[in-house]
Amino acid sequence: MSTSAARCWWSSFREVGSATVIHVDLTPHASREASSALWLNEEERVRWRHYPLPGPRRRFALCRAALRAVLCSRIGCSNERLSFGSSSYGKPFALVDEAPPAIRFNLSHSGKHGLIAFAPHGRLGVDVEERIARRDFDELGEAVFGPHEQSALACVRGCDRVQLFFRLWTIKEALIKALGMGFSFDVSRFEVPPVLYQGRMSIFCFPQLPEVHWRVEYIGNEEFSAAIAHELFPSQLGDQS
């Protein structure tokens, strides 16, 4: 199955170490939505039809179709051979003829934007959030941020506070998604390194898992906040800059 350039709704976004991130355009578009449905298997079409609202239905189809198209291209398989499994915490992984291929991926979407990260090995997490002013910043901050993070947020106001809130949020979410335990892992039990406040790459270790290293980078732009976390093997640690 192929998708013409005119109908393609995904594009390269960033190269982050050995990971690749693509952007998925999730704005309403009738012909793209029709094309996306053709990529779905029967189980996915049932899931797609059961979404009660058009927004979630559109985002599911466009993201899943983009994921399938890129995976098929990178793996070199037909769409019919590709399926998905999930971990005990619900994190999906690819299967080709019921066997896992040598590729990892993670997906996130918010509003008009989706991001999908791919890597040949290592656990991977990506998060994207459209920035909106929220009345519950303080309540959420107390639940998910540590003391130093809360202090950093208390020092800024207005748009700068919104920017920092979502920077911290997406970095934490990317790390949790990479770890693969969902929010069963208390996000307030670790803090984002201050170097990431300025948008630079950092190597991170969870205090509870000091033997595992993660390459973490904020990759947001003027339209959205976003971050990626990728597990590093010991041999890769000296190559990071």
C-alpha positions in Angstrom: 0.0 0.0 0.0 1.3 3.5 -0.8 0.3 7.0 0.0 0.8 9.8 -2.6 2.8 12.8 -1.6 -0.3 15.0 -1.9 -2.1 12.9 0.7 0.8 12.3 3.1 0.1 13.9 6.5 3.4 13.0 8.2 6.9 14.4 7.8 10.4 14.2 9.3 10.7 16.3 12.4 13.9 15.7 14.3 16.9 13.3 14.5 17.7 12.8 18.2 20.8 10.6 18.7 19.9 7.3 17.1 16.2 8.0 17.2 14.0 9.6 14.5 10.9 11.7 15.3 8.2 12.3 12.7 5.4 14.9 13.0 1.8 13.9 12.2 -0.6 16.6 11.0 -3.9 15.9 12.8 -5.9 18.8 11.4 -9.3 17.8 9.9 -8.8 16.8 6.2 -11.4 14.6 4.5 -9.2 12.9 1.9 -6.4 12.2 4.4 -8.9 10.7 6.9 -10.3 8.5 4.1 -6.8 7.3 3.1 -5.8 6.6 6.8 -8.8 4.3 7.2 -7.4 2.1 4.4 -4.3 1.3 6.5 -6.2 0.0 9.5 -6.8 -3.7 10.0 -10.2 -5.0 11.0 -9.6 -4.8 14.7 -8.4 -1.2 14.4 -11.4 -0.3 12.2 -13.7 -1.6 15.0 -11.9 0.5 17.5 -12.0 3.5 15.2 -15.7 3.2 14.7 -16.4 3.0 18.4 -14.9 6.4 19.2 -17.9 8.6 20.0 -16.3 11.9 19.0 -14.8 12.9 15.6 -11.6 14.4 17.1 -10.4 11.3 18.9 -11.5 9.1 15.9 -9.5 11.3 13.5 -6.4 11.4 15.7 -6.5 7.6 16.1 -6.8 6.9 12.4 -4.2 9.4 11.2 -1.6 8.4 13.8 -2.1 4.7 13.4 -1.9 4.9 9.6 1.3 7.0 9.8 2.8 4.6 12.3 1.9 1.6 10.0 3.3 3.3 6.9 6.6 4.3 8.5 7.1 0.9 10.2 6.4 -1.0 6.9 8.9 1.2 5.1 11.6 0.9 7.8 11.1 -2.9 8.4 10.5 -3.7 4.7 7.2 -5.6 5.2 3.7 -5.3 3.8 1.0 -3.7 5.9 -0.9 -7.0 6.1 2.0 -8.7 7.9 2.2 -5.9 10.6 0.4 -6.2 13.9 0.8 -4.9 17.4 1.1 -6.4 20.9 1.2 -4.6 24.2 3.1 -4.9 27.5 1.4 -5.6 30.8 1.2 -1.8 31.3 -0.3 -1.3 27.9 2.7 0.0 26.0 2.4 -1.2 22.3 5.1 -2.8 20.3 5.3 -4.0 16.7 5.0 -7.6 15.4 5.8 -8.9 11.9 4.3 -12.3 11.3 3.8 -12.5 15.1 7.6 -11.9 15.8 9.0 -8.6 17.1 11.2 -6.8 14.6 14.4 -4.9 15.5 12.7 -1.5 15.9 11.2 0.4 18.8 8.6 3.2 18.6 6.5 5.4 20.8 3.6 7.8 19.9 2.0 10.8 21.4 -0.7 13.3 20.2 -2.3 16.4 21.4 -4.7 18.7 19.5 -3.5 19.2 15.9 -0.1 17.5 16.5 1.2 13.9 16.7 4.8 12.8 17.2 6.1 9.3 16.6 9.6 8.3 17.6 11.5 5.3 16.2 14.8 3.7 17.2 16.6 0.5 16.3 17.0 -0.5 19.9 16.5 0.7 23.5 13.3 1.7 25.3 11.8 4.9 23.9 9.3 7.5 25.0 8.0 10.7 23.4 5.4 13.2 24.5 3.7 16.2 22.9 1.4 18.7 24.4 -0.3 21.8 22.9 0.3 24.6 25.4 -2.8 26.0 27.0 -3.3 28.2 30.1 -4.8 26.1 32.9 -6.5 27.1 36.1 -5.2 23.9 37.9 -1.5 24.5 37.4 -0.8 24.7 41.1 -2.9 21.6 41.9 -1.2 19.6 39.1 2.2 20.9 40.1 1.9 19.7 43.6 0.9 16.2 42.4 3.6 15.7 39.8 6.5 18.0 40.5 9.2 17.8 43.1 10.4 20.7 45.4 13.0 22.1 43.1 10.6 22.0 40.1 7.9 23.7 42.1 10.4 26.4 43.2 11.4 27.0 39.5 7.7 27.4 38.5 7.1 29.8 41.4 9.8 32.1 40.1 8.1 32.7 36.7 4.7 34.1 35.7 2.5 34.4 32.6 3.6 32.8 29.4 7.0 31.9 30.8 5.2 29.8 33.5 3.1 28.1 30.9 6.2 27.3 28.9 8.1 25.9 31.9 5.1 23.9 33.1 4.7 22.1 29.8 8.5 21.7 29.4 8.7 19.8 32.7 5.4 17.9 32.0 6.5 16.6 28.6 10.0 15.6 29.8 8.5 13.7 32.8 5.9 12.1 30.5 8.5 11.0 28.0 10.6 9.4 30.7 7.7 7.5 32.2 6.6 6.3 28.7 10.1 5.2 28.0 10.2 3.3 31.2 7.0 1.6 30.2 5.2 1.6 33.6 2.7 4.3 32.9 1.6 6.4 35.9 2.0 3.4 38.2 5.4 5.1 38.7 5.0 8.2 40.8 6.4 11.1 38.7 6.9 13.3 41.8 9.6 10.9 43.0 12.1 12.2 40.4 13.0 15.7 39.2 14.0 17.0 35.8 17.7 18.0 35.6 18.0 21.9 35.5 20.0 21.7 32.3 16.8 20.6 30.6 15.0 23.8 31.7 17.2 25.5 29.0 16.4 22.9 26.4 19.7 21.2 26.2 20.2 17.4 26.0 20.9 15.6 29.3 21.7 12.1 30.4 19.3 11.0 33.1 19.0 8.2 35.7 15.9 7.5 37.8 17.0 7.6 41.5 15.3 4.3 41.9 17.1 2.8 38.8 20.6 4.3 38.8 22.0 1.6 36.6 19.9 2.6 33.5 20.8 5.8 31.6 18.4 7.8 29.4 19.2 10.4 26.7 16.6 13.1 27.3 16.0 16.1 25.1 13.3 18.8 25.0 12.2 19.1 21.3 9.3 21.5 21.5 8.8 24.5 19.2 6.5 27.6 19.0 3.5 25.4 18.4 3.8 22.8 21.1 5.9 21.4 23.9 7.5 18.0 23.4 10.3 15.8 24.7 12.0 12.5 24.0 13.7 9.9 26.2 15.8 7.0 24.9 17.5 4.3 26.8 21.3 4.1 26.3 23.5 1.1 26.4 26.8 1.4 28.4 28.8 1.5 25.1 26.8 4.6 24.0 27.5 6.7 27.0 30.8 8.1 25.8 29.3 9.1 22.4 26.7 11.5 23.8 27.3 15.3 23.5 
